[in-house]
Amino acid sequence: MINDLEIDPNAKNPNPHRRVDILLTPWKTAGCAVLGWTGGKQFEKDLRSYCRHKGLRFDSTGVIRRSDGKWQDLEIGEQGDMVAKEKKVFKELGLEYLEPSQRCTG
């Protein structure tokens, strides 16, 4: 089988290239980490804006109260898998859980 590069060495490489981000997080903030990395740009902006209006700062490392800078453990007591921890974060923020596929807002 002859490929494009054997015929024309200057041909565009047909192999897809992907960027892979590797994220390491403590288990106590795994739900926030997953939530902070599994949405479209607009979803993430809206989530942060929602938290800001509640007096919180959200990012993939956890949630911090803006008034005094104290870390908020939204995942306390959750010993399940990462999806269970993520659902707990949604619940503690007062939001309905959305599957990752529903967070792709463009």
Residue, then its C-alpha position, 0 to 999 in steps of 0.5 A: m500500500i502506497n501512502d501520500l507521503e511516499i508519492d509526494p514527500n511534501a503532501k500534508n500529513p493525513n494523521p490527526h494530531r491531538r493535544v492531551d492535557i494531563l491533570l493531577t488533582p487531589w481526590k478531595t477536589a476531583g469533582c471540581a477538576v472534572l467539572g472545570w475541564t469538561g465544558g465548552k468555553q461558554f459553559e465554563k464562563d457561566l459556571r464561574s459567573y454563577c459562583r461569583h454571584k454566590g460569593l464564591r470563586f470556582d476553578s478546577t482546584g476547588v471552590i473558595r469563598r470570596s469573603d474570607g478566602k477559605w476553601q469550601d469542601l463541596e465534595i465532603g463525604e462523597q466516597g464514590d467515583m469521579v462522576a459521583k463527586e462531580k454530581k455532588v459539586f453540582k448539588e452543593l452549588g444548587l445546580e442541576y447535574l448536566e452530563p459532559s455532552q450537555r456542557c458543550t456550549g460552543 
